[in-house]
Amino acid sequence: MIADYFNYWVVIILMMAGFYIVISDSNLIKKLIGLTIFQTSVFILFISMSKVDGGTAPILVDAPTRYSNPLPHVLILTAIVVGVATTALGLAIVARIYRAYGSVDEDIIHAQNEGREET
């Protein structure tokens, strides 16, 4: 039974690992890595759900009985491109934060902001 749902177990493990990294660490780069892991688990989930047992590509052949829908795979390819662009933008913002505050640690940045507001 576990082998039948291996992809879904991988999705759960990756999703929880990414979520744990996001909520547990105050380093902004590690948070971005956690979000990327979480995002990858969602990609695997959608691709796993779209798999049709015995399905073929939707190409006209003699007498196929079942087709696999290519739309989820195309959407995941688009989501991967958007995810890479979003991660690049996040890293650019983290680089700008590092130049402004000298750190990528959330706690240090908050402490510096509180110090600036008091003066």
C-alpha positions in Angstrom: 0.0 0.0 0.0 2.8 2.4 0.8 4.5 1.8 -2.5 1.2 2.6 -4.3 1.2 6.1 -2.9 5.0 6.7 -2.9 4.6 10.0 -4.8 2.1 11.3 -2.3 4.4 10.4 0.6 7.2 12.3 -1.0 4.9 15.3 -1.5 4.0 15.2 2.2 7.6 14.9 3.3 8.8 17.7 1.0 5.9 20.0 1.9 6.4 19.6 5.6 10.2 20.0 5.3 9.7 23.2 3.3 7.1 24.6 5.7 9.3 23.8 8.7 12.2 25.6 7.1 10.1 28.7 6.5 8.7 28.9 10.0 11.7 27.8 12.0 14.6 29.8 10.5 15.1 33.5 10.6 17.6 33.6 7.7 15.9 35.0 4.7 17.9 32.9 2.2 16.9 29.7 4.0 13.3 30.9 4.0 13.5 31.2 0.2 15.0 27.8 -0.1 12.1 26.4 2.1 9.5 28.1 -0.1 11.2 26.6 -3.2 11.1 23.1 -1.6 7.4 23.6 -0.7 6.7 24.8 -4.3 8.4 21.7 -5.7 6.2 19.5 -3.6 3.1 21.1 -5.1 4.5 20.5 -8.6 5.0 16.8 -7.8 1.5 16.6 -6.3 -0.1 18.0 -9.5 1.9 15.9 -11.8 1.2 12.8 -9.7 -2.6 13.5 -9.7 -2.7 14.0 -13.5 -1.1 10.5 -14.3 -3.7 8.2 -15.9 -3.0 4.5 -15.6 -2.9 3.0 -19.1 -3.3 6.5 -20.7 -1.5 7.5 -23.8 -0.5 10.8 -25.3 -3.5 12.5 -27.0 -2.2 11.8 -30.5 -4.5 10.2 -33.0 -3.6 6.6 -33.3 -5.6 3.5 -34.3 -7.7 2.8 -31.3 -6.6 4.2 -28.0 -8.8 3.6 -25.1 -7.6 6.2 -22.7 -5.9 9.6 -23.1 -3.8 11.4 -20.5 -4.6 15.1 -20.3 -1.4 17.1 -21.1 -2.9 20.4 -19.6 -1.6 19.8 -16.0 1.9 19.2 -17.3 1.9 22.3 -19.4 0.6 24.3 -16.4 3.4 22.9 -14.2 6.0 23.9 -16.8 4.6 27.5 -16.7 4.6 27.4 -12.8 8.2 26.3 -12.8 9.2 29.3 -14.9 7.2 31.6 -12.7 8.7 30.0 -9.6 12.3 30.5 -10.9 11.5 34.2 -11.6 9.9 34.6 -8.2 12.9 33.1 -6.5 15.3 35.3 -8.5 13.3 38.3 -7.5 13.3 37.2 -3.8 17.0 36.8 -3.9 17.4 40.2 -5.4 15.3 41.7 -2.6 17.4 39.8 0.0 20.6 41.2 -1.6 19.1 44.7 -1.3 18.2 44.0 2.3 21.7 42.8 3.0 23.2 46.0 1.5 20.9 48.1 3.6 21.1 46.3 7.0 24.3 44.2 6.7 22.5 41.0 7.6 19.9 38.6 6.2 18.8 37.5 9.6 15.2 38.6 10.4 15.8 39.1 14.1 18.8 41.4 13.5 16.8 43.4 10.9 13.9 43.9 13.2 16.2 44.9 16.1 17.9 47.5 13.8 14.5 48.8 12.7 13.4 49.2 16.3 16.6 51.1 17.0 16.1 53.4 14.1 12.5 54.2 15.2 13.5 55.1 18.7 16.1 57.7 17.5 
